[in-house]
Amino acid sequence: MSAAQRLAAGIAKLGLSLDEPTQERLMVYGALLMKWNKVYNLTAIRDEASMVDLHLLDSLSILPYVKAERIADIGTGGGLPGIPLAICHPDMEVSLVETVNKKASFLQQAKIELGLANLSVHNLRVETLKPATPYPAVISRAFSSLLDFVSLTDHLVAADGFWYAMKGVYPEEELAALPPGFSLKESHRLAVPGVDAERHLLIISRN
């Protein structure tokens, strides 16, 4: 099975409907990630099948739950899940926030090569990001503890906004350590095709 066939099969298993041009752009992004990874060490993953499962399908598994016209992906690394979100939702404004220069260079190149007009790259520490208007939502994939995630991004999120945290095993202790004023709104256990490990999406809001 080719990587493109693997992606298509995984998308079907997730119950998603993504047209062929969208799937092709996801594969172009995956190929870019693999190419730049040889020089820039963007991810520990080195083979195509794992890239499809652990990066693309893992990011796509959250699509049914992420609702926002603007979102910031905090500590995005190689652009996950922000770039797949931007590819699948051309009407969603996605901001990628990454402190590491070489990773931000890759993100900028990916934006250009994929023609993602709805994507912006911010090469800075999240604490120093000052958007003109607050974001309705922020998201992170293994960025930090939930406590750090909400604390470091509190200034970015609108009063009625949401924090989307992609996690592995359900983080009981991290949830218990959430600061006053924040609570778990929803939790979704994700079944990612090809990934034999627990995956959860937690949605946090202000009380």
N, CA and C atoms as a LAMMPS dump frame, in Angstrom:
ITEM: TIMESTEP
0
ITEM: NUMBER OF ATOMS
621
ITEM: BOX BOUNDS ff ff ff
-5.0000000000000000e+02 5.0000000000000000e+02
-5.0000000000000000e+02 5.0000000000000000e+02
-5.0000000000000000e+02 5.0000000000000000e+02
ITEM: ATOMS id mol type element x y z
1 1 1 N 0.852 -1.201 0
2 1 2 C 0 0 0
3 1 3 C 0.881 1.242 0
4 2 1 N 0.592 2.167 -0.906
5 2 2 C 1.375 3.405 -0.951
6 2 3 C 0.977 4.303 0.217
7 3 1 N 1.799 5.321 0.465
8 3 2 C 1.501 6.265 1.548
9 3 3 C 0.169 6.976 1.269
10 4 1 N -0.081 7.327 0.008
11 4 2 C -1.331 8.012 -0.354
12 4 3 C -2.54 7.101 -0.113
13 5 1 N -2.395 5.815 -0.438
14 5 2 C -3.482 4.851 -0.193
15 5 3 C -3.697 4.663 1.306
16 6 1 N -2.604 4.658 2.041
17 6 2 C -2.686 4.514 3.503
18 6 3 C -3.443 5.702 4.113
19 7 1 N -3.129 6.894 3.612
20 7 2 C -3.821 8.099 4.088
21 7 3 C -5.312 8.016 3.758
22 8 1 N -5.646 7.649 2.52
23 8 2 C -7.053 7.565 2.099
24 8 3 C -7.82 6.547 2.945
25 9 1 N -7.193 5.392 3.2
26 9 2 C -7.844 4.353 4.011
27 9 3 C -8.061 4.849 5.439
28 10 1 N -7.066 5.555 5.977
29 10 2 C -7.175 6.089 7.338
30 10 3 C -8.266 7.145 7.453
31 11 1 N -8.358 8.002 6.434
32 11 2 C -9.391 9.049 6.414
33 11 3 C -10.783 8.4 6.41
34 12 1 N -10.932 7.334 5.62
35 12 2 C -12.22 6.615 5.565
36 12 3 C -12.539 6.005 6.938
37 13 1 N -11.531 5.416 7.591
38 13 2 C -11.747 4.819 8.926
39 13 3 C -12.142 5.865 9.96
40 14 1 N -11.614 7.072 9.795
41 14 2 C -11.965 8.163 10.711
42 14 3 C -13.368 8.712 10.433
43 15 1 N -13.959 8.282 9.322
44 15 2 C -15.295 8.748 8.966
45 15 3 C -15.307 10.155 8.409
46 16 1 N -14.163 10.591 7.872
47 16 2 C -14.049 11.943 7.33
48 16 3 C -14.276 11.93 5.819
49 17 1 N -14.724 13.058 5.304
50 17 2 C -14.901 13.2 3.862
51 17 3 C -13.979 14.318 3.377
52 18 1 N -12.831 13.93 2.821
53 18 2 C -11.863 14.904 2.317
54 18 3 C -11.631 14.613 0.837
55 19 1 N -11.806 15.637 -0.001
56 19 2 C -11.689 15.407 -1.44
57 19 3 C -10.24 15.118 -1.85
58 20 1 N -10.093 14.706 -3.099
59 20 2 C -8.779 14.281 -3.595
60 20 3 C -7.723 15.4 -3.549
61 21 1 N -8.059 16.635 -3.988
62 21 2 C -7.056 17.702 -3.902
63 21 3 C -6.571 17.942 -2.466
64 22 1 N -7.479 17.833 -1.501
65 22 2 C -7.093 18.016 -0.089
66 22 3 C -6.142 16.903 0.346
67 23 1 N -6.465 15.673 -0.034
68 23 2 C -5.594 14.541 0.32
69 23 3 C -4.225 14.691 -0.348
70 24 1 N -4.227 15.186 -1.578
71 24 2 C -2.948 15.385 -2.287
72 24 3 C -2.088 16.432 -1.573
73 25 1 N -2.719 17.493 -1.094
74 25 2 C -1.955 18.536 -0.382
75 25 3 C -1.415 18.002 0.95
76 26 1 N -2.197 17.163 1.601
77 26 2 C -1.714 16.547 2.84
78 26 3 C -0.478 15.696 2.562
79 27 1 N -0.483 14.977 1.434
80 27 2 C 0.67 14.154 1.07
81 27 3 C 1.869 15.008 0.689
82 28 1 N 1.625 16.152 0.018
83 28 2 C 2.72 17.069 -0.315
84 28 3 C 3.349 17.593 0.983
85 29 1 N 2.497 17.948 1.948
86 29 2 C 3.005 18.407 3.248
87 29 3 C 3.825 17.301 3.922
88 30 1 N 3.31 16.083 3.911
89 30 2 C 4.037 14.962 4.515
90 30 3 C 5.399 14.76 3.863
91 31 1 N 5.439 14.871 2.533
92 31 2 C 6.705 14.716 1.799
93 31 3 C 7.682 15.84 2.151
94 32 1 N 7.166 17.064 2.289
95 32 2 C 8.01 18.202 2.704
96 32 3 C 8.608 17.971 4.085
97 33 1 N 7.763 17.484 4.977
98 33 2 C 8.194 17.201 6.354
99 33 3 C 9.326 16.175 6.347
100 34 1 N 9.168 15.113 5.552
101 34 2 C 10.19 14.062 5.482
102 34 3 C 11.486 14.606 4.866
103 35 1 N 11.348 15.444 3.833
104 35 2 C 12.522 15.987 3.133
105 35 3 C 13.326 16.918 4.055
106 36 1 N 12.645 17.867 4.671
107 36 2 C 13.329 18.831 5.55
108 36 3 C 13.838 18.167 6.826
109 37 1 N 13.183 17.084 7.215
110 37 2 C 13.559 16.4 8.454
111 37 3 C 14.982 15.867 8.403
112 38 1 N 15.44 15.53 7.204
113 38 2 C 16.802 14.982 7.054
114 38 3 C 17.857 15.998 7.491
115 39 1 N 17.546 17.276 7.328
116 39 2 C 18.505 18.329 7.669
117 39 3 C 18.155 19.006 8.999
118 40 1 N 16.857 19.215 9.217
119 40 2 C 16.428 20.056 10.339
120 40 3 C 15.937 19.304 11.567
121 41 1 N 15.835 17.972 11.475
122 41 2 C 15.408 17.175 12.629
123 41 3 C 14.091 17.688 13.218
124 42 1 N 13.066 17.741 12.386
125 42 2 C 11.761 18.264 12.801
126 42 3 C 10.961 17.234 13.596
127 43 1 N 11.218 15.959 13.345
128 43 2 C 10.46 14.893 13.988
129 43 3 C 11.338 13.654 14.102
130 44 1 N 11.024 12.813 15.089
131 44 2 C 11.785 11.565 15.261
132 44 3 C 11.355 10.512 14.24
133 45 1 N 10.26 10.758 13.556
134 45 2 C 9.708 9.774 12.618
135 45 3 C 10.446 9.844 11.287
136 46 1 N 10.838 8.671 10.793
137 46 2 C 11.687 8.632 9.605
138 46 3 C 11.059 7.905 8.414
139 47 1 N 9.985 7.118 8.638
140 47 2 C 9.421 6.366 7.505
141 47 3 C 8.026 6.878 7.152
142 48 1 N 7.645 6.659 5.892
143 48 2 C 6.41 7.218 5.347
144 48 3 C 5.158 6.724 6.065
145 49 1 N 5.108 5.414 6.348
146 49 2 C 3.903 4.846 6.979
147 49 3 C 3.664 5.483 8.344
148 50 1 N 4.732 5.625 9.125
149 50 2 C 4.599 6.25 10.45
150 50 3 C 4.239 7.721 10.327
151 51 1 N 4.786 8.379 9.302
152 51 2 C 4.458 9.791 9.085
153 51 3 C 2.956 9.945 8.829
154 52 1 N 2.399 9.055 8
155 52 2 C 0.959 9.1 7.706
156 52 3 C 0.137 8.864 8.971
157 53 1 N 0.492 7.803 9.726
158 53 2 C -0.305 7.432 10.899
159 53 3 C -0.12 8.414 12.061
160 54 1 N 1.14 8.635 12.43
161 54 2 C 1.432 9.362 13.671
162 54 3 C 1.374 10.879 13.518
163 55 1 N 1.461 11.366 12.283
164 55 2 C 1.39 12.811 12.079
165 55 3 C 0.098 13.226 11.373
166 56 1 N -0.112 12.736 10.162
167 56 2 C -1.277 13.187 9.396
168 56 3 C -2.597 12.697 9.998
169 57 1 N -2.73 11.381 10.165
170 57 2 C -4.004 10.856 10.677
171 57 3 C -4.239 11.273 12.129
172 58 1 N -3.172 11.349 12.908
173 58 2 C -3.297 11.804 14.297
174 58 3 C -3.871 13.225 14.325
175 59 1 N -3.375 14.079 13.44
176 59 2 C -3.877 15.46 13.366
177 59 3 C -5.308 15.506 12.838
178 60 1 N -5.61 14.665 11.851
179 60 2 C -6.946 14.678 11.251
180 60 3 C -8.015 14.135 12.194
181 61 1 N -7.617 13.324 13.17
182 61 2 C -8.6 12.708 14.083
183 61 3 C -9.368 13.744 14.906
184 62 1 N -8.829 14.96 15.015
185 62 2 C -9.491 15.993 15.825
186 62 3 C -10.47 16.845 15.013
187 63 1 N -10.479 16.667 13.688
188 63 2 C -11.286 17.534 12.818
189 63 3 C -12.757 17.655 13.236
190 64 1 N -13.415 16.557 13.64
191 64 2 C -14.84 16.693 13.986
192 64 3 C -15.106 17.573 15.211
193 65 1 N -14.081 17.821 16.024
194 65 2 C -14.298 18.499 17.307
195 65 3 C -13.798 19.944 17.356
196 66 1 N -12.931 20.307 16.429
197 66 2 C -12.332 21.647 16.473
198 66 3 C -13.184 22.622 15.667
199 67 1 N -13.842 23.515 16.388
200 67 2 C -14.737 24.491 15.755
201 67 3 C -14.247 25.895 16.102
202 68 1 N -13.708 26.596 15.133
203 68 2 C -13.25 27.975 15.353
204 68 3 C -12.902 28.588 14.013
205 69 1 N -13.188 29.885 13.866
206 69 2 C -12.791 30.515 12.595
207 69 3 C -11.336 30.966 12.634
208 70 1 N -10.78 31.101 13.856
209 70 2 C -9.357 31.425 14.027
210 70 3 C -8.805 30.575 15.149
211 71 1 N -7.595 30.074 14.95
212 71 2 C -6.988 29.233 15.987
213 71 3 C -5.476 29.407 15.943
214 72 1 N -4.841 29.347 17.106
215 72 2 C -3.374 29.399 17.186
216 72 3 C -2.866 28.039 17.653
217 73 1 N -1.907 27.494 16.921
218 73 2 C -1.277 26.212 17.256
219 73 3 C 0.027 26.526 17.996
220 74 1 N 0.05 26.207 19.275
221 74 2 C 1.142 26.623 20.164
222 74 3 C 2.24 25.561 20.227
223 75 1 N 3.492 25.967 19.984
224 75 2 C 4.599 25.002 19.981
225 75 3 C 4.39 23.969 18.889
226 76 1 N 4.092 24.457 17.698
227 76 2 C 3.639 23.604 16.599
228 76 3 C 4.718 22.672 16.044
229 77 1 N 6.012 22.974 16.294
230 77 2 C 7.084 22.106 15.788
231 77 3 C 7.12 22.104 14.273
232 78 1 N 6.832 20.948 13.685
233 78 2 C 6.814 20.834 12.22
234 78 3 C 5.481 21.211 11.6
235 79 1 N 4.573 21.806 12.415
236 79 2 C 3.289 22.262 11.867
237 79 3 C 2.111 21.368 12.182
238 80 1 N 2.218 20.626 13.282
239 80 2 C 1.157 19.677 13.638
240 80 3 C 0.473 20.077 14.939
241 81 1 N -0.864 20.167 14.951
242 81 2 C -1.796 19.83 13.878
243 81 3 C -2.165 21.013 12.98
244 82 1 N -1.498 22.163 13.136
245 82 2 C -1.929 23.391 12.47
246 82 3 C -1.999 23.325 10.956
247 83 1 N -0.958 22.756 10.316
248 83 2 C -0.963 22.725 8.845
249 83 3 C -2.062 21.803 8.303
250 84 1 N -2.236 20.573 8.833
251 84 2 C -3.385 19.776 8.388
252 84 3 C -4.728 20.486 8.601
253 85 1 N -4.874 21.211 9.716
254 85 2 C -6.107 21.977 9.948
255 85 3 C -6.301 23.029 8.858
256 86 1 N -5.222 23.752 8.526
257 86 2 C -5.296 24.81 7.509
258 86 3 C -5.597 24.234 6.124
259 87 1 N -5.053 23.06 5.832
260 87 2 C -5.302 22.409 4.538
261 87 3 C -6.768 21.979 4.433
262 88 1 N -7.294 21.398 5.503
263 88 2 C -8.665 20.86 5.477
264 88 3 C -9.728 21.937 5.655
265 89 1 N -9.352 23.065 6.272
266 89 2 C -10.303 24.167 6.504
267 89 3 C -9.75 25.464 5.9
268 90 1 N -9.862 25.655 4.58
269 90 2 C -9.313 26.86 3.957
270 90 3 C -9.944 28.153 4.48
271 91 1 N -11.128 28.038 5.13
272 91 2 C -11.795 29.225 5.675
273 91 3 C -11.404 29.503 7.132
274 92 1 N -10.554 28.653 7.703
275 92 2 C -10.084 28.837 9.084
276 92 3 C -8.728 29.539 9.065
277 93 1 N -8.592 30.616 9.829
278 93 2 C -7.287 31.286 9.954
279 93 3 C -6.463 30.552 11.013
280 94 1 N -5.314 30.041 10.605
281 94 2 C -4.463 29.264 11.507
282 94 3 C -3.142 29.983 11.72
283 95 1 N -2.811 30.248 12.982
284 95 2 C -1.52 30.852 13.336
285 95 3 C -0.632 29.78 13.955
286 96 1 N 0.561 29.618 13.403
287 96 2 C 1.532 28.664 13.956
288 96 3 C 2.519 29.425 14.822
289 97 1 N 2.68 28.989 16.07
290 97 2 C 3.586 29.658 17
291 97 3 C 4.722 28.695 17.339
292 98 1 N 5.958 29.082 16.986
293 98 2 C 7.125 28.205 17.169
294 98 3 C 8.355 29.045 17.498
295 99 1 N 9.045 28.694 18.588
296 99 2 C 10.211 29.477 19.022
297 99 3 C 11.492 29.11 18.273
298 100 1 N 11.593 27.868 17.793
299 100 2 C 12.841 27.4 17.18
300 100 3 C 12.947 27.924 15.74
301 101 1 N 14.012 28.669 15.457
302 101 2 C 14.173 29.336 14.151
303 101 3 C 14.097 28.379 12.963
304 102 1 N 14.814 27.266 13.05
305 102 2 C 14.86 26.365 11.897
306 102 3 C 13.49 25.73 11.633
307 103 1 N 12.74 25.48 12.699
308 103 2 C 11.388 24.936 12.513
309 103 3 C 10.481 25.993 11.881
310 104 1 N 10.61 27.24 12.346
311 104 2 C 9.811 28.337 11.772
312 104 3 C 10.153 28.544 10.293
313 105 1 N 11.423 28.361 9.928
314 105 2 C 11.835 28.47 8.512
315 105 3 C 11.128 27.414 7.673
316 106 1 N 11.074 26.193 8.196
317 106 2 C 10.357 25.124 7.498
318 106 3 C 8.88 25.474 7.349
319 107 1 N 8.268 25.977 8.422
320 107 2 C 6.837 26.315 8.393
321 107 3 C 6.545 27.372 7.329
322 108 1 N 7.431 28.364 7.233
323 108 2 C 7.267 29.429 6.243
324 108 3 C 7.359 28.856 4.824
325 109 1 N 8.308 27.95 4.632
326 109 2 C 8.477 27.309 3.318
327 109 3 C 7.255 26.452 2.98
328 110 1 N 6.74 25.721 3.961
329 110 2 C 5.556 24.88 3.741
330 110 3 C 4.351 25.744 3.371
331 111 1 N 4.208 26.874 4.046
332 111 2 C 3.113 27.815 3.73
333 111 3 C 3.173 28.236 2.258
334 112 1 N 4.395 28.579 1.798
335 112 2 C 4.592 29.029 0.412
336 112 3 C 4.311 27.882 -0.567
337 113 1 N 4.934 26.733 -0.33
338 113 2 C 4.817 25.619 -1.282
339 113 3 C 3.396 25.061 -1.355
340 114 1 N 2.668 25.117 -0.237
341 114 2 C 1.299 24.599 -0.215
342 114 3 C 0.267 25.662 -0.581
343 115 1 N 0.733 26.915 -0.71
344 115 2 C -0.168 28.002 -1.077
345 115 3 C -1.259 28.249 -0.04
346 116 1 N -0.868 28.229 1.234
347 116 2 C -1.85 28.362 2.319
348 116 3 C -1.998 29.826 2.749
349 117 1 N -2.909 30.521 2.083
350 117 2 C -3.134 31.938 2.388
351 117 3 C -3.739 32.136 3.775
352 118 1 N -4.344 31.083 4.328
353 118 2 C -5.001 31.171 5.642
354 118 3 C -4.056 30.828 6.794
355 119 1 N -2.753 30.691 6.489
356 119 2 C -1.771 30.284 7.493
357 119 3 C -0.787 31.414 7.766
358 120 1 N -0.469 31.655 9.04
359 120 2 C 0.585 32.612 9.384
360 120 3 C 1.559 31.954 10.356
361 121 1 N 2.821 32.368 10.277
362 121 2 C 3.884 31.776 11.103
363 121 3 C 4.443 32.841 12.036
364 122 1 N 4.513 32.524 13.313
365 122 2 C 5.027 33.454 14.325
366 122 3 C 6.22 32.801 15.028
367 123 1 N 7.418 33.293 14.713
368 123 2 C 8.646 32.735 15.28
369 123 3 C 8.994 33.503 16.564
370 124 1 N 8.329 33.126 17.656
371 124 2 C 8.547 33.81 18.935
372 124 3 C 8.021 32.948 20.081
373 125 1 N 8.332 33.38 21.288
374 125 2 C 7.793 32.699 22.47
375 125 3 C 6.325 33.077 22.604
376 126 1 N 5.512 32.125 23.005
377 126 2 C 4.069 32.362 23.075
378 126 3 C 3.721 33.531 23.998
379 127 1 N 4.519 33.726 25.045
380 127 2 C 4.245 34.82 25.994
381 127 3 C 4.319 36.191 25.327
382 128 1 N 5.092 36.297 24.237
383 128 2 C 5.291 37.601 23.586
384 128 3 C 4.356 37.826 22.391
385 129 1 N 3.535 36.829 22.071
386 129 2 C 2.579 36.995 20.968
387 129 3 C 1.45 37.92 21.414
388 130 1 N 1.206 38.963 20.624
389 130 2 C 0.168 39.949 20.965
390 130 3 C -0.774 40.122 19.76
391 131 1 N -1.792 39.271 19.652
392 131 2 C -2.706 39.387 18.515
393 131 3 C -3.577 40.642 18.624
394 132 1 N -3.99 41.179 17.481
395 132 2 C -4.841 42.378 17.472
396 132 3 C -6.171 42.098 18.169
397 133 1 N -6.696 40.899 17.948
398 133 2 C -7.901 40.469 18.664
399 133 3 C -7.654 39.068 19.219
400 134 1 N -8.252 38.739 20.374
401 134 2 C -8.014 37.421 20.968
402 134 3 C -8.485 36.29 20.044
403 135 1 N -7.889 35.131 20.228
404 135 2 C -8.285 33.959 19.453
405 135 3 C -9.502 33.278 20.088
406 136 1 N -10.423 32.777 19.26
407 136 2 C -11.516 31.979 19.8
408 136 3 C -11.019 30.643 20.373
409 137 1 N -9.834 30.207 19.897
410 137 2 C -9.304 28.917 20.351
411 137 3 C -7.797 28.845 20.15
412 138 1 N -7.153 28.066 21.021
413 138 2 C -5.751 27.69 20.821
414 138 3 C -5.674 26.169 20.927
415 139 1 N -4.643 25.606 20.314
416 139 2 C -4.492 24.15 20.326
417 139 3 C -3.036 23.798 20.559
418 140 1 N -2.794 22.637 21.162
419 140 2 C -1.413 22.155 21.288
420 140 3 C -1.406 20.64 21.209
421 141 1 N -0.316 20.142 20.683
422 141 2 C -0.105 18.695 20.572
423 141 3 C 1.173 18.394 21.342
424 142 1 N 0.993 17.878 22.563
425 142 2 C 2.15 17.539 23.412
426 142 3 C 3.079 18.73 23.624
427 143 1 N 2.503 19.912 23.779
428 143 2 C 3.302 21.127 23.982
429 143 3 C 3.852 21.202 25.401
430 144 1 N 3.002 20.935 26.392
431 144 2 C 3.411 21.068 27.79
432 144 3 C 2.306 20.49 28.656
433 145 1 N 2.437 20.683 29.97
434 145 2 C 1.35 20.273 30.864
435 145 3 C 0.14 21.179 30.618
436 146 1 N -1.03 20.716 31.011
437 146 2 C -2.246 21.532 30.859
438 146 3 C -2.13 22.834 31.643
439 147 1 N -1.512 22.757 32.818
440 147 2 C -1.319 23.959 33.641
441 147 3 C -0.508 25.002 32.878
442 148 1 N 0.619 24.58 32.304
443 148 2 C 1.457 25.513 31.541
444 148 3 C 0.734 26.007 30.287
445 149 1 N 0.024 25.11 29.634
446 149 2 C -0.673 25.457 28.394
447 149 3 C -1.669 26.602 28.632
448 150 1 N -2.542 26.442 29.627
449 150 2 C -3.547 27.496 29.853
450 150 3 C -2.916 28.76 30.44
451 151 1 N -1.889 28.583 31.27
452 151 2 C -1.25 29.754 31.9
453 151 3 C -0.498 30.599 30.879
454 152 1 N 0.25 29.95 29.997
455 152 2 C 1.07 30.663 29.012
456 152 3 C 0.248 31.293 27.892
457 153 1 N -0.977 30.795 27.692
458 153 2 C -1.791 31.285 26.566
459 153 3 C -3.046 32.031 27.014
460 154 1 N -3.198 32.22 28.298
461 154 2 C -4.409 32.878 28.829
462 154 3 C -4.666 34.226 28.144
463 155 1 N -3.572 34.981 27.876
464 155 2 C -3.715 36.322 27.268
465 155 3 C -4.144 36.273 25.8
466 156 1 N -4.061 35.089 25.176
467 156 2 C -4.378 34.971 23.748
468 156 3 C -5.842 34.64 23.489
469 157 1 N -6.51 34.079 24.501
470 157 2 C -7.816 33.454 24.274
471 157 3 C -8.967 34.366 24.696
472 158 1 N -9.949 34.47 23.81
473 158 2 C -11.132 35.284 24.084
474 158 3 C -11.844 34.788 25.34
475 159 1 N -12.652 35.678 25.946
476 159 2 C -13.338 35.348 27.208
477 159 3 C -14.147 34.057 27.105
478 160 1 N -14.764 33.834 25.936
479 160 2 C -15.587 32.63 25.753
480 160 3 C -14.864 31.591 24.89
481 161 1 N -13.524 31.688 24.851
482 161 2 C -12.74 30.807 23.982
483 161 3 C -12.408 29.461 24.599
484 162 1 N -11.711 28.635 23.811
485 162 2 C -11.417 27.256 24.224
486 162 3 C -9.946 26.9 24.029
487 163 1 N -9.495 25.967 24.854
488 163 2 C -8.169 25.361 24.729
489 163 3 C -8.377 23.915 24.282
490 164 1 N -7.76 23.541 23.166
491 164 2 C -7.805 22.16 22.692
492 164 3 C -6.437 21.534 22.978
493 165 1 N -6.411 20.514 23.81
494 165 2 C -5.144 19.856 24.158
495 165 3 C -5.156 18.418 23.659
496 166 1 N -4.205 18.101 22.764
497 166 2 C -4.059 16.728 22.263
498 166 3 C -3.106 15.991 23.196
499 167 1 N -3.595 14.896 23.757
500 167 2 C -2.821 14.141 24.746
501 167 3 C -2.836 12.658 24.4
502 168 1 N -1.926 11.926 25.033
503 168 2 C -1.904 10.474 24.89
504 168 3 C -2.848 9.857 25.914
505 169 1 N -2.292 9.273 26.954
506 169 2 C -3.091 8.699 28.051
507 169 3 C -3.867 9.83 28.737
508 170 1 N -5.094 9.523 29.175
509 170 2 C -5.939 10.536 29.833
510 170 3 C -5.206 11.125 31.041
511 171 1 N -4.972 12.446 31.054
512 171 2 C -4.076 13.044 32.063
513 171 3 C -4.792 13.487 33.354
514 172 1 N -5.166 12.513 34.16
515 172 2 C -5.908 12.784 35.413
516 172 3 C -5.197 13.83 36.273
517 173 1 N -3.886 13.638 36.487
518 173 2 C -3.145 14.519 37.394
519 173 3 C -3.049 15.937 36.833
520 174 1 N -2.851 16.048 35.519
521 174 2 C -2.77 17.378 34.902
522 174 3 C -4.104 18.111 35.014
523 175 1 N -5.188 17.391 34.854
524 175 2 C -6.519 18.009 34.972
525 175 3 C -6.758 18.489 36.404
526 176 1 N -6.319 17.688 37.366
527 176 2 C -6.486 18.054 38.773
528 176 3 C -5.671 19.296 39.12
529 177 1 N -4.589 19.541 38.34
530 177 2 C -3.698 20.68 38.61
531 177 3 C -4.083 21.944 37.837
532 178 1 N -5.192 21.898 37.098
533 178 2 C -5.627 23.104 36.374
534 178 3 C -5.84 24.247 37.367
535 179 1 N -5.443 25.467 36.984
536 179 2 C -5.621 26.593 37.915
537 179 3 C -7.096 26.935 38.107
538 180 1 N -7.432 27.622 39.211
539 180 2 C -8.817 28.044 39.428
540 180 3 C -9.3 28.881 38.24
541 181 1 N -10.565 28.702 37.879
542 181 2 C -11.119 29.469 36.769
543 181 3 C -11.139 28.716 35.459
544 182 1 N -10.509 27.524 35.436
545 182 2 C -10.484 26.703 34.22
546 182 3 C -11.063 25.326 34.529
547 183 1 N -11.784 24.763 33.571
548 183 2 C -12.32 23.42 33.791
549 183 3 C -12.436 22.66 32.474
550 184 1 N -12.508 21.345 32.595
551 184 2 C -12.658 20.474 31.429
552 184 3 C -14.094 20.574 30.922
553 185 1 N -14.24 20.944 29.661
554 185 2 C -15.577 21.061 29.063
555 185 3 C -15.974 19.752 28.386
556 186 1 N -15.031 19.196 27.606
557 186 2 C -15.296 17.929 26.903
558 186 3 C -14.008 17.12 26.838
559 187 1 N -14.185 15.8 26.776
560 187 2 C -13.055 14.902 26.543
561 187 3 C -13.465 13.9 25.478
562 188 1 N -12.58 13.693 24.497
563 188 2 C -12.88 12.745 23.427
564 188 3 C -11.726 11.751 23.302
565 189 1 N -12.043 10.486 23.407
566 189 2 C -11.023 9.464 23.157
567 189 3 C -10.954 9.241 21.649
568 190 1 N -9.771 9.354 21.098
569 190 2 C -9.587 9.278 19.651
570 190 3 C -9.037 7.907 19.259
571 191 1 N -9.59 7.344 18.201
572 191 2 C -9.052 6.095 17.652
573 191 3 C -8.364 6.451 16.34
574 192 1 N -7.033 6.472 16.367
575 192 2 C -6.266 6.865 15.183
576 192 3 C -5.826 5.607 14.433
577 193 1 N -6.235 5.443 13.181
578 193 2 C -5.84 4.256 12.411
579 193 3 C -4.316 4.092 12.386
580 194 1 N -3.866 2.862 12.65
581 194 2 C -2.432 2.572 12.603
582 194 3 C -1.682 2.948 13.865
583 195 1 N -2.368 3.564 14.837
584 195 2 C -1.693 3.985 16.071
585 195 3 C -2.22 3.153 17.232
586 196 1 N -1.341 2.309 17.764
587 196 2 C -1.732 1.42 18.857
588 196 3 C -1.356 2.062 20.198
589 197 1 N -1.97 3.196 20.473
590 197 2 C -1.692 3.913 21.725
591 197 3 C -2.892 4.795 22.011
592 198 1 N -3.061 5.116 23.289
593 198 2 C -4.181 5.977 23.666
594 198 3 C -3.993 7.389 23.125
595 199 1 N -5.086 7.99 22.687
596 199 2 C -5.092 9.369 22.23
597 199 3 C -6.355 10.055 22.764
598 200 1 N -6.2 11.24 23.277
599 200 2 C -7.351 11.993 23.77
600 200 3 C -7.289 13.446 23.296
601 201 1 N -8.445 14.029 23.079
602 201 2 C -8.55 15.466 22.861
603 201 3 C -9.348 16.042 24.017
604 202 1 N -8.73 16.973 24.744
605 202 2 C -9.409 17.621 25.87
606 202 3 C -9.753 19.055 25.468
607 203 1 N -10.978 19.459 25.772
608 203 2 C -11.412 20.819 25.478
609 203 3 C -11.648 21.526 26.814
610 204 1 N -10.886 22.582 27.039
611 204 2 C -10.911 23.309 28.314
612 204 3 C -11.472 24.697 28.088
613 205 1 N -12.244 25.172 29.042
614 205 2 C -12.78 26.525 28.954
615 205 3 C -12.649 27.213 30.311
616 206 1 N -12.891 28.512 30.313
617 206 2 C -12.955 29.229 31.593
618 206 3 C -14.292 28.915 32.248
619 207 1 N -14.317 28.94 33.559
620 207 2 C -15.56 28.673 34.284
621 207 3 C -16.559 29.813 34.074
